[in-house]
Amino acid sequence: MNTFNTEQDEEIICHCTGTSPSKIKTLYKEGCTNFEAMSDRSGVCTGCGGCEDSVRDLMNDLKYA
Ligand code: FES
């Protein structure tokens, strides 16, 4: 089912926009450190909103990475 590879980073975190965790990490490093900015830049949570908890969890992890 995963058409990329087995790396977790290449799984899709937001299926509505096809956003991967690696995209979130890249944008976070570029300064999108709050959820609203991340949503604006990546499009996450602009569809069904079902990815919000996952995105927030990932961003929280990045804060302490
Ligand atoms: S999965 Fe991200 S908005 Fe639907």
Backbone and ligand atoms as CSV (ligand in chain L), in Angstrom:
chain,resi,resn,atom,element,x,y,z
A,1,MET,N,N,0.833,-1.200,0.000
A,1,MET,CA,C,0.000,0.000,0.000
A,1,MET,C,C,0.870,1.253,0.000
A,2,ASN,N,N,2.000,1.170,0.732
A,2,ASN,CA,C,2.904,2.318,0.741
A,2,ASN,C,C,3.686,2.353,-0.566
A,3,THR,N,N,3.477,3.393,-1.344
A,3,THR,CA,C,4.101,3.455,-2.662
A,3,THR,C,C,5.461,4.129,-2.624
A,4,PHE,N,N,5.875,4.615,-1.480
A,4,PHE,CA,C,7.167,5.289,-1.399
A,4,PHE,C,C,8.230,4.280,-0.964
A,5,ASN,N,N,8.502,4.219,0.310
A,5,ASN,CA,C,9.406,3.199,0.825
A,5,ASN,C,C,8.989,2.899,2.248
A,6,THR,N,N,9.789,2.158,2.951
A,6,THR,CA,C,9.376,1.752,4.289
A,6,THR,C,C,9.745,2.769,5.352
A,7,GLU,N,N,10.405,3.848,4.958
A,7,GLU,CA,C,10.753,4.873,5.935
A,7,GLU,C,C,9.485,5.531,6.463
A,8,GLN,N,N,9.400,5.658,7.762
A,8,GLN,CA,C,8.218,6.267,8.369
A,8,GLN,C,C,8.006,7.686,7.857
A,9,ASP,N,N,9.091,8.388,7.597
A,9,ASP,CA,C,8.988,9.769,7.139
A,9,ASP,C,C,8.243,9.902,5.819
A,10,GLU,N,N,8.201,8.837,5.045
A,10,GLU,CA,C,7.553,8.939,3.741
A,10,GLU,C,C,6.095,8.516,3.767
A,11,GLU,N,N,5.611,8.152,4.950
A,11,GLU,CA,C,4.186,7.884,5.053
A,11,GLU,C,C,3.448,9.223,5.019
A,12,ILE,N,N,2.198,9.174,4.703
A,12,ILE,CA,C,1.412,10.403,4.616
A,12,ILE,C,C,0.741,10.689,5.958
A,13,ILE,N,N,0.933,11.892,6.438
A,13,ILE,CA,C,0.316,12.257,7.721
A,13,ILE,C,C,-1.030,12.935,7.484
A,14,CYS,N,N,-1.164,13.636,6.351
A,14,CYS,CA,C,-2.437,14.283,5.999
A,14,CYS,C,C,-2.862,13.770,4.629
A,15,HIS,N,N,-3.861,12.926,4.652
A,15,HIS,CA,C,-4.277,12.289,3.396
A,15,HIS,C,C,-5.038,13.241,2.486
A,16,CYS,N,N,-5.652,14.243,3.044
A,16,CYS,CA,C,-6.393,15.204,2.208
A,16,CYS,C,C,-5.448,16.007,1.321
A,17,THR,N,N,-4.261,16.299,1.828
A,17,THR,CA,C,-3.315,17.122,1.067
A,17,THR,C,C,-2.081,16.340,0.637
A,18,GLY,N,N,-1.976,15.075,1.050
A,18,GLY,CA,C,-0.826,14.264,0.685
A,18,GLY,C,C,0.460,14.734,1.344
A,19,THR,N,N,0.334,15.303,2.536
A,19,THR,CA,C,1.512,15.839,3.229
A,19,THR,C,C,2.202,14.760,4.048
A,20,SER,N,N,3.519,14.663,3.891
A,20,SER,CA,C,4.308,13.663,4.610
A,20,SER,C,C,4.911,14.272,5.872
A,21,PRO,N,N,5.255,13.427,6.835
A,21,PRO,CA,C,5.954,13.920,8.028
A,21,PRO,C,C,7.254,14.646,7.681
A,22,SER,N,N,7.947,14.201,6.647
A,22,SER,CA,C,9.212,14.874,6.298
A,22,SER,C,C,8.961,16.303,5.828
A,23,LYS,N,N,7.829,16.532,5.157
A,23,LYS,CA,C,7.457,17.895,4.755
A,23,LYS,C,C,7.200,18.756,5.991
A,24,ILE,N,N,6.519,18.191,6.975
A,24,ILE,CA,C,6.264,18.916,8.224
A,24,ILE,C,C,7.595,19.272,8.889
A,25,LYS,N,N,8.503,18.298,8.920
A,25,LYS,CA,C,9.804,18.545,9.558
A,25,LYS,C,C,10.563,19.648,8.843
A,26,THR,N,N,10.547,19.625,7.516
A,26,THR,CA,C,11.246,20.645,6.743
A,26,THR,C,C,10.659,22.022,7.024
A,27,LEU,N,N,9.338,22.130,6.984
A,27,LEU,CA,C,8.695,23.423,7.226
A,27,LEU,C,C,8.936,23.900,8.659
A,28,TYR,N,N,8.961,22.949,9.587
A,28,TYR,CA,C,9.213,23.303,10.988
A,28,TYR,C,C,10.595,23.949,11.111
A,29,LYS,N,N,11.564,23.330,10.456
A,29,LYS,CA,C,12.933,23.872,10.495
A,29,LYS,C,C,13.000,25.235,9.823
A,30,GLU,N,N,12.110,25.470,8.862
A,30,GLU,CA,C,12.082,26.759,8.156
A,30,GLU,C,C,11.322,27.816,8.942
A,31,GLY,N,N,10.803,27.452,10.103
A,31,GLY,CA,C,10.184,28.459,10.962
A,31,GLY,C,C,8.696,28.302,11.213
A,32,CYS,N,N,8.078,27.295,10.635
A,32,CYS,CA,C,6.651,27.059,10.900
A,32,CYS,C,C,6.528,26.294,12.213
A,33,THR,N,N,6.724,26.991,13.317
A,33,THR,CA,C,6.765,26.310,14.606
A,33,THR,C,C,5.442,26.373,15.358
A,34,ASN,N,N,4.447,27.034,14.788
A,34,ASN,CA,C,3.135,26.930,15.418
A,34,ASN,C,C,2.150,26.306,14.428
A,35,PHE,N,N,1.104,25.766,14.989
A,35,PHE,CA,C,0.195,24.954,14.178
A,35,PHE,C,C,-0.460,25.751,13.049
A,36,GLU,N,N,-0.834,26.975,13.322
A,36,GLU,CA,C,-1.509,27.792,12.306
A,36,GLU,C,C,-0.583,28.060,11.124
A,37,ALA,N,N,0.661,28.387,11.408
A,37,ALA,CA,C,1.621,28.638,10.330
A,37,ALA,C,C,1.853,27.365,9.529
A,38,MET,N,N,1.921,26.238,10.216
A,38,MET,CA,C,2.126,24.963,9.535
A,38,MET,C,C,0.949,24.646,8.619
A,39,SER,N,N,-0.241,24.895,9.097
A,39,SER,CA,C,-1.429,24.641,8.293
A,39,SER,C,C,-1.450,25.552,7.065
A,40,ASP,N,N,-1.095,26.811,7.253
A,40,ASP,CA,C,-1.063,27.763,6.133
A,40,ASP,C,C,-0.078,27.315,5.065
A,41,ARG,N,N,1.110,26.915,5.497
A,41,ARG,CA,C,2.170,26.586,4.542
A,41,ARG,C,C,1.985,25.229,3.885
A,42,SER,N,N,1.574,24.238,4.668
A,42,SER,CA,C,1.523,22.865,4.143
A,42,SER,C,C,0.132,22.460,3.683
A,43,GLY,N,N,-0.886,23.110,4.217
A,43,GLY,CA,C,-2.257,22.728,3.881
A,43,GLY,C,C,-2.843,21.708,4.831
A,44,VAL,N,N,-2.035,21.207,5.786
A,44,VAL,CA,C,-2.585,20.203,6.701
A,44,VAL,C,C,-3.765,20.799,7.463
A,45,CYS,N,N,-4.745,19.970,7.707
A,45,CYS,CA,C,-5.969,20.371,8.419
A,45,CYS,C,C,-6.799,21.391,7.651
A,46,THR,N,N,-6.635,21.456,6.358
A,46,THR,CA,C,-7.505,22.322,5.565
A,46,THR,C,C,-8.603,21.507,4.894
A,47,GLY,N,N,-8.569,20.188,5.096
A,47,GLY,CA,C,-9.615,19.327,4.533
A,47,GLY,C,C,-10.508,18.829,5.652
A,48,CYS,N,N,-10.442,17.529,5.917
A,48,CYS,CA,C,-11.337,16.932,6.911
A,48,CYS,C,C,-10.950,17.290,8.347
A,49,GLY,N,N,-9.694,17.663,8.547
A,49,GLY,CA,C,-9.234,18.005,9.890
A,49,GLY,C,C,-8.816,16.809,10.721
A,50,GLY,N,N,-8.905,15.627,10.158
A,50,GLY,CA,C,-8.612,14.416,10.910
A,50,GLY,C,C,-7.151,14.226,11.270
A,51,CYS,N,N,-6.269,14.979,10.640
A,51,CYS,CA,C,-4.842,14.833,10.891
A,51,CYS,C,C,-4.344,15.752,12.009
A,52,GLU,N,N,-5.199,16.587,12.548
A,52,GLU,CA,C,-4.728,17.613,13.488
A,52,GLU,C,C,-3.938,17.028,14.657
A,53,ASP,N,N,-4.471,15.997,15.309
A,53,ASP,CA,C,-3.775,15.425,16.460
A,53,ASP,C,C,-2.405,14.885,16.059
A,54,SER,N,N,-2.331,14.204,14.908
A,54,SER,CA,C,-1.060,13.642,14.456
A,54,SER,C,C,-0.052,14.741,14.165
A,55,VAL,N,N,-0.525,15.814,13.511
A,55,VAL,CA,C,0.381,16.920,13.180
A,55,VAL,C,C,0.848,17.611,14.451
A,56,ARG,N,N,-0.066,17.850,15.358
A,56,ARG,CA,C,0.317,18.501,16.623
A,56,ARG,C,C,1.310,17.630,17.405
A,57,ASP,N,N,1.078,16.316,17.430
A,57,ASP,CA,C,1.995,15.406,18.116
A,57,ASP,C,C,3.391,15.456,17.488
A,58,LEU,N,N,3.426,15.429,16.162
A,58,LEU,CA,C,4.716,15.472,15.464
A,58,LEU,C,C,5.430,16.785,15.755
A,59,MET,N,N,4.704,17.887,15.686
A,59,MET,CA,C,5.319,19.189,15.939
A,59,MET,C,C,5.816,19.266,17.382
A,60,ASN,N,N,5.078,18.662,18.303
A,60,ASN,CA,C,5.506,18.642,19.688
A,60,ASN,C,C,6.799,17.850,19.841
A,61,ASP,N,N,6.887,16.732,19.131
A,61,ASP,CA,C,8.120,15.937,19.155
A,61,ASP,C,C,9.279,16.740,18.600
A,62,LEU,N,N,9.040,17.497,17.527
A,62,LEU,CA,C,10.106,18.273,16.900
A,62,LEU,C,C,10.619,19.365,17.829
A,63,LYS,N,N,9.730,19.871,18.662
A,63,LYS,CA,C,10.101,20.919,19.605
A,63,LYS,C,C,11.219,20.442,20.528
A,64,TYR,N,N,11.173,19.153,20.866
A,64,TYR,CA,C,12.147,18.607,21.801
A,64,TYR,C,C,13.216,17.753,21.106
A,65,ALA,N,N,13.206,17.762,19.781
A,65,ALA,CA,C,14.170,16.944,19.037
A,65,ALA,C,C,15.564,17.553,19.110
L,1,FES,S1,S,-6.195,14.306,6.678
L,1,FES,FE1,FE,-5.440,16.324,6.893
L,1,FES,S2,S,-7.163,17.565,6.469
L,1,FES,FE2,FE,-7.913,15.556,6.133
